[in-house]
Amino acid sequence: MNAVAIDTSSRRRLVVVLASSAGFLLDGAVEPGAPALPGLDRALRRLLGGGIGAVVVVTGPGSYTGLRAGMAAALGLAHATGLPLHGIGSLEVAAASAPAGTGEILTLADAGRGGIYAARFRRGSEGLESLGAPERISVDTLLRPSGPGGTGAAARQALGGPERAGRPTPWPLVPAPIGVAASAVTSTAARAGSVTLSLDSLGVAAVEVLDPALALAAAVPLALARPPLALAGLTGTYLA
């Protein structure tokens, strides 16, 4: 079975892909900075065809206007075709691309107005597991230099990381700015088997920037493994 997946959570782009239920990208459209509705119309016209068994939509956090447009398009498509509609979080999309054997995963996304969306995950026995709700933190917090508690201690506390309980953090929740202590951050990540992933180029070291179309396709199996969303009262996740 193939699925159409829609991601309009980013202020930087919209992504629509045709993916297999195993997470392979069959076709896709990425439109940087495109207005959501015209861009969606172009992408869906090109990708829709036979053999589609489900619709997947990214539910946030992300751009308020973008999420509403994407979810409205996905809802309309599901209604018109009678296909089930499945949801997935925007930060889960990046986390789903973490390779097998990865320890803990930090995913980041541009939140606009000097902010970053961040969430923590790990791969458990039953797949991807969330280590807490996504939060919005400031770029200043993300790039705060070393101080009491070590590099990024304030940002780890902002996300509710282990330092809050006075325990050492075995992986770098917050990457260093480019050229500032980057080697220390990456070496810690290598030892811990952890990764920091994003679909956005955030200008910080130790962050692996993923291809948004490949990442969205890879997240399709995770979305399809969940029960379909109720079409009535569908809402997104918005963080101020």
KARANOR-V189870 format. One record per residue. N is the residue number from 1. RES is the residue in three letters. PSI is psi in whole degrees, 0 to 359 (* if undefined). NEAR is the number of other ideal C-beta (glycine too) atoms within 12 Angstrom. Layout:
{{N RES PSI NEAR} {N RES PSI NEAR}}
This chain:
{{1 MET 140 24} {2 ASN 158 30} {3 ALA 148 45} {4 VAL 129 47} {5 ALA 139 55} {6 ILE 129 57} {7 ASP 108 54} {8 THR 25 44} {9 SER 338 48} {10 SER 145 42} {11 ARG 346 28} {12 ARG 339 28} {13 ARG 166 36} {14 LEU 149 43} {15 VAL 129 46} {16 VAL 128 44} {17 VAL 155 42} {18 LEU 119 35} {19 ALA 153 43} {20 SER 164 25} {21 SER 346 26} {22 ALA 357 18} {23 GLY 15 29} {24 PHE 135 21} {25 LEU 121 29} {26 LEU 324 27} {27 ASP 158 27} {28 GLY 162 31} {29 ALA 127 32} {30 VAL 119 31} {31 GLU 103 29} {32 PRO 129 18} {33 GLY 17 15} {34 ALA 140 25} {35 PRO 136 19} {36 ALA 310 36} {37 LEU 309 21} {38 PRO 320 17} {39 GLY 319 29} {40 LEU 317 35} {41 ASP 315 24} {42 ARG 314 20} {43 ALA 315 35} {44 LEU 323 37} {45 ARG 324 16} {46 ARG 326 18} {47 LEU 336 33} {48 LEU 138 27} {49 GLY 195 14} {50 GLY 161 11} {51 GLY 9 18} {52 ILE 126 30} {53 GLY 354 24} {54 ALA 162 36} {55 VAL 136 44} {56 VAL 137 51} {57 VAL 141 53} {58 VAL 129 49} {59 THR 5 37} {60 GLY 178 37} {61 PRO 162 37} {62 GLY 196 44} {63 SER 129 35} {64 TYR 310 23} {65 THR 316 22} {66 GLY 314 40} {67 LEU 318 35} {68 ARG 318 25} {69 ALA 314 34} {70 GLY 319 46} {71 MET 326 40} {72 ALA 318 26} {73 ALA 317 39} {74 ALA 319 42} {75 LEU 315 31} {76 GLY 320 23} {77 LEU 317 33} {78 ALA 318 31} {79 HIS 315 17} {80 ALA 327 16} {81 THR 345 22} {82 GLY 15 14} {83 LEU 151 28} {84 PRO 147 28} {85 LEU 124 39} {86 HIS 147 37} {87 GLY 157 41} {88 ILE 146 46} {89 GLY 152 36} {90 SER 324 49} {91 LEU 337 50} {92 GLU 330 45} {93 VAL 313 53} {94 ALA 318 46} {95 ALA 327 42} {96 ALA 341 41} {97 SER 356 36} {98 ALA 135 35} {99 PRO 158 17} {100 ALA 142 13} {101 GLY 356 12} {102 THR 143 28} {103 GLY 247 28} {104 GLU 150 35} {105 ILE 129 42} {106 LEU 127 48} {107 THR 142 48} {108 LEU 150 46} {109 ALA 147 49} {110 ASP 123 35} {111 ALA 356 35} {112 GLY 162 24} {113 ARG 40 14} {114 GLY 20 15} {115 GLY 162 28} {116 ILE 131 39} {117 TYR 138 43} {118 ALA 146 47} {119 ALA 156 41} {120 ARG 140 41} {121 PHE 169 39} {122 ARG 159 28} {123 ARG 115 25} {124 GLY 189 14} {125 SER 335 7} {126 GLU 20 10} {127 GLY 207 20} {128 LEU 129 35} {129 GLU 135 22} {130 SER 140 26} {131 LEU 18 28} {132 GLY 160 23} {133 ALA 149 20} {134 PRO 148 36} {135 GLU 162 34} {136 ARG 123 30} {137 ILE 164 34} {138 SER 152 21} {139 VAL 323 27} {140 ASP 319 17} {141 THR 319 27} {142 LEU 321 42} {143 LEU 11 32} {144 ARG 130 29} {145 PRO 176 23} {146 SER 146 20} {147 GLY 204 13} {148 PRO 126 12} {149 GLY 353 23} {150 GLY 177 25} {151 THR 127 33} {152 GLY 16 41} {153 ALA 319 26} {154 ALA 320 26} {155 ALA 323 40} {156 ARG 321 36} {157 GLN 322 25} {158 ALA 329 27} {159 LEU 4 35} {160 GLY 31 22} {161 GLY 179 34} {162 PRO 336 22} {163 GLU 337 26} {164 ARG 329 19} {165 ALA 10 11} {166 GLY 12 12} {167 ARG 149 11} {168 PRO 146 18} {169 THR 119 32} {170 PRO 7 19} {171 TRP 157 34} {172 PRO 98 42} {173 LEU 328 50} {174 VAL 121 47} {175 PRO 157 43} {176 ALA 158 32} {177 PRO 156 24} {178 ILE 130 18} {179 GLY 358 15} {180 VAL 106 21} {181 ALA 25 25} {182 ALA 323 22} {183 SER 324 18} {184 ALA 320 22} {185 VAL 312 38} {186 THR 326 25} {187 SER 323 18} {188 THR 318 30} {189 ALA 319 32} {190 ALA 320 18} {191 ARG 322 14} {192 ALA 349 26} {193 GLY 27 19} {194 SER 165 36} {195 VAL 155 38} {196 THR 120 45} {197 LEU 149 40} {198 SER 153 39} {199 LEU 353 42} {200 ASP 145 36} {201 SER 107 21} {202 LEU 357 33} {203 GLY 28 21} {204 VAL 151 35} {205 ALA 166 29} {206 ALA 19 39} {207 VAL 123 37} {208 GLU 118 30} {209 VAL 123 27} {210 LEU 155 33} {211 ASP 123 24} {212 PRO 327 39} {213 ALA 315 34} {214 LEU 321 26} {215 ALA 318 41} {216 LEU 319 49} {217 ALA 318 40} {218 ALA 336 36} {219 ALA 349 49} {220 VAL 315 45} {221 PRO 323 30} {222 LEU 318 37} {223 ALA 318 41} {224 LEU 338 32} {225 ALA 349 23} {226 ARG 158 22} {227 PRO 148 12} {228 PRO 153 24} {229 LEU 150 28} {230 ALA 130 14} {231 LEU 336 25} {232 ALA 131 10} {233 GLY 25 9} {234 LEU 128 27} {235 THR 157 19} {236 GLY 179 33} {237 THR 121 30} {238 TYR 131 22} {239 LEU 127 28} {240 ALA * 12}}
